[in-house]
């Protein structure tokens, strides 16, 4: 390979004294003419001195080094990194949406309210639940909304003494954090050997102090809770509510309605399943739905339609407000586009293909990289390795070696119950050719592990930055240049 | 200092060593090896009371955060301040300078319920 002579420097390292982009006319007044002495800097700020061209090249180069879904396969488990139609980007920022004033009277934003109302209705239809709020700004925000809604429900039903939330170890990591943040005591329960909720453990944990049981369905090991109806009955029997983390809804959309499972409250991630980008640092949207008996306690306002007019309706029993104004509208519009573009049959095919793709990867890699639970999975497969039988190679080494083959690394070391976990979620939008290429890369890495493990242990070899010393970085973080 | 042979162990890999009515608590050599390079130890507040099996401390490595459970019930009377500057002490000396906290026992019988070193070793072989 040819040596690259241009150094991969920080902008401050590229800085040369006196180099400028734009030269301004000399200021007539000094800062000290405006500001009291106590607010003036003693020294000049340490900013890089670069020409405009240096700056353009610097940031263009950085952007080219950025790995993105639009460039390559991104099998990040539990994140549903799927293709989002570009048309939604255009539609969601049309002027009437993007330039509406947040305090505009309802009569001036009837179109936007109509879309939000219709989205609420569509989400009700695919989940079977009675009402939806679009306020939450992301998945975990949706969880918090859901748990606070449950608390409002219990407060209204002599349930103020219910102080515990039960979370199985196959839940998303945000679930126990949410329950804790909402002021509840988290009761963890272990999963059964088949990767689902251990019903005996659940039975033992359920008491009259239980407020909510939070289930991630499908769970983080990519498995459907096969006994969910029975679990729901057990939960309801002690007067608790069943919360479903619907972040993995891509595996269920069009196939099953959570209301039929006995779910009381759930959240969805529009930025995972419903056509809005995920992983860009936001914004997201985590609508929360509730069954009939819990619906009155959802946040206010909800969009209602009465006498030919869309209204942001206040609700007397509501738990309150979870976000300024009415959620991340542009993300909601993308979700609405998604549900309008695909009919019920297609939505079902989306879920089926997401499941098929994950099982294809799982089955093809079997023998080299085995699934932790050896059974059919849903939208993602969780693989495991034993470093003792892999010449001392760990999951982190395999993840870094995948970068050399041009693939983003899957989620690793999560879920925590799977040792050396490799969590692959291909999604339905990847072609068979792409999955085959990924499988080939994994097979090649397996060969390397057997014949030349060192090349894997020292990966990556082709990236702008070689292996990072994560331990030193965490122990002695150097947060300033 | 707190030799493996003189300590008692919980199945969840914590050890306890008794000095009077105070139990010194740490994690086993096996546990530190499994957790790998420790980068942060989130210690509890002195004065907090804990029940046996209660989460009392979190140990972070670059790949995971592990909860540490109190092997005995009582009041936390001291935590190992040295770990703030040097969390790797737990890796280097899990049975000496890398102790985590001291619990003034309210139920000394908790200690007798713990495994001796041979018994603990046997659980690792399963």
Contacts between the chains, C-beta under 8 A, distances in Angstrom:
chain1	res1	chain2	res2	distance
A	396	B	63	7.1
A	413	B	63	4.7
A	413	B	64	6.2
A	416	B	64	6.5
A	470	B	62	4.4
A	471	B	37	4.2
A	471	B	39	6.5
A	471	B	62	5.8
A	474	B	39	3.7
A	474	B	40	7.2
A	474	B	60	7.9
A	474	B	62	5.6
A	475	B	37	8.0
A	475	B	39	5.2
A	475	B	87	6.9
A	475	B	88	6.8
